[in-house]
Amino acid sequence: MSEPSASRTPDPGNPSPAFSGIRRLGLTGSIGAGKSTVADLLRARGLSVLDADAAARELSFTPDVMAEVSRQLGPEFVLPAGGLNRPALAALVFADPQKRGVLNSVLHPRVREYMATQERLAADRGEPWVVQDVPLLFEGEAWKSMDAILLVDAPLELRLERVAARDGLDPEAARARDAAQMPIEQKRALLATVPGAVLDNSGDLEHLEAQLVRALRNLKVLDGISPSPGV
């Protein structure tokens, strides 16, 4: 996960109804919890992972997004070589909710369209499940459209250490980014209302993977899915 920034798509809004025959597995987690590791494990098991963050990053290089950001937020937030100035936008939207709303109004409709297209392609391939990887899934309404949800978590101090090491942030900056998200207790409370599981990523990869496989079996996500070679 790169800086929770700018192009971060916390919750791209309510997705369209799932395409016939396909179910949605939501994947989310607090900053530094290890959601990306779980996404890789899911891919290895033959699941298509639709990454809202990656979609937002890709879309940030399109001419219409760059033009809208330049017009609504300022040309200094568009890089001369193309793409958005993610660190500058991150600082802006963390400090100003109104500006964050402006950025979301530019990105979210496009991310929704991208995710819907990818979901339709997965349905056309006959896939029974698709993973919707959305960092701040519970902060909006999108979680309500999931058939099941995986919530990745780890102790706060461990998560902050990971973020500081990964993104080069000082501890206070990492803590501020975590504080900008929904508290984990609230996420767990919402998760308790839908099928799903909490994955504790405070140990090693083997521990995490064992929990994931157990959760997928309990949720019957693996039925009819062939893992990638080597799994």
N, C-alpha and C positions, 0 to 999 in steps of 0.2 A: 504494500500500500504506500503510495507516495503521499506527499503532504496533503492533508485533508482539506482541500483547498477549493479554491477556485472551481476547477472543473469537477470537483467531487459532487456526485449526484446523491444526496442523502436519501431522498425518496422521490423517484420520478413521477409520483402521483399514482392514481389508480390505473393499473394496466387494463387493457381491454379484456373481456372475458376470454378464458383459455380456449384455444382451438379444440375442436372436437377430438376426443380420444387422448388428450395430453393433460397431465397434472403438473402442478407447480410445487417445487421444493424451494422454499425461501432459505437463503443463507445469509447470516448477518453476525455481527459481533462488535464489541467495543474496540476502540483503537488499540492496536498492539496485541489483540487477543490471538491472532494467528488464523484469521479467516482465509487468507490466501493459501495457506498450507492445506486447509480442508478442501478448498476449491480444487487444488491440484490432485488430492486424493480422490475426489469425486470424478474428475476427468479420467483418472486412471481406471475407474470402475465403469467407464463407458457412458457416463452421463454428460450431456451437453450443458455447459455452464455459461449462462448469459451474464456478463460482467458489466454492471451499470457504470462503474468507474472507468473501465476500459472504453466503453462506448462514449462516455463524456470526453475522454482524452482524445479519441479519434475524431469526434465531431468538432473539437475545438480548433481543428486545422481547416475546417470547411470555410469557404469564403463568406457564407451568410452569417455564420456564428461570429467570425472575427469582425465583420462589419457591424453587427448588432452590438457586440460588446464595446467596440470603439465608439459607436454612436451614443449608447446609453450610459456607459461607465467612464469612457475616456480612452483616447488612442494609446496612452501609456501602458494600457493593459494588454496590448497586442504586440507580439514580438516582430521586429522587422523581417526576420526570416520566416515568419509564419507561426501560427499557434498562439495560445494565450500565455501571458506572463503569470504563471501559476503562483509563484511565491508572493508577488504583489497583490494578486487577486485574493489569495488566502488571507493576507493581513487585512485587506479591505473588508471582506465579508464576515470575518470573525468579529470585527469591531463595529460593524454597521448592519443590523438585521434588514434594514430597508434595501441596502445595496445587495445583500444576499438574495433577497426576494427578486430583485431585478435580474441577477445572474441566473437564478433558477427559472425565471420565466423565459429566458433565452434557451437554456439547455434542456429542461425537463420535457417539453413536448417532443423534441427531437430524439431524446433518449427513449421515450415511450415508443415512438415509431420504430426505432431501431430494434428494441427488444421484441416488439410485436412481430416484426419481420423475421427475426431469428427464431422466435417461437413457432411461427407458422412453418418455417423450413423444417424444424425438428418434428413437428406434427406430420408433415408430408413424408418424412423418412420413417414414420411409424414408431417414433420413440414414445414410450409410455409416460416418461417424466422428463421435465427440463428444470434445471436449477436456475433460480433467479438470485444472483449474487448482488445484494444491495446493502451497502455499508450501514445506512441508517434506516433500515426497513421499518422499524417500529415508530420512528418519529413522524411518519405520515400515515396514510391509509392503505398503502400497498400490501401490508401484512395480512389484511383481511381477505385478500384474493388468493392467498396461498393455501394449498391443500395440506401442507406440513411445513414446519420451520425448524432449522438447525441454528442454535445460538451458541457461538463460540465465546468462551470466557477464560479468564485467568486472573490471578490476584493483581490488584491495582499497581503495586510497586514493580512487579515483574513486567506488566504491560508498559509502564513508563520507561523502564530500562530498555525494552525492545525498541520503543519509538525513538528514544534518544540516540541509541546506537544506529538505527536504520536511517533516520532522517537528519541526524546531526543536530538535534534540538537540545537546548538546555532543559534541565528538569522542570523549571517553572513553565516554559512554553509547552512542554509535553503535557503537563498537568492541566493547563488552560484548555488545550484541545480536547482532553478527556472530559473536562467539566462542561464543554459545549454540547456534549452528547447526552442523551437520555440516561439517567442512572440505571445501572444494571439491575437493581431491584425492580424497577418499573418494567424493564424488558422481560424479566423472568415472570412477572405477574401477568403480562399480556400473553407470553408463551404458554402459560398454564391454561389458557382458554382455547387453545387449538392443538391439534396433533403436532408433536415435535419433541425435541430433546435439547438439553444443554450439554455441550462438549467442553470438558475441563482441559485446557491446554497449558497446564502448569507443569507437566512432566515431559517425557521424551516423545518422539514421533510414534513409537510403538504403542505407547499408552493412548495417545490421541487416536490412532488408527483403529485400535480395538474398540474404543467407544463409538467411533463413526460406523463401523461395520455392524455393531449391535443395534445402533439407532436405525440404520437403513433396513435391517432385517425386520425390526419391530414395526416400522412404518410401511413395510412391504414395497420399498422403493426398488429393491434389486430384482424383483420378479420380472423375468423376461428381458433382462439387460445383460449383455455379454461384456465382461471386463476387457480392458485393453490387454494386448499380449504382455506377458511377464507379471501380471497381477495374480 
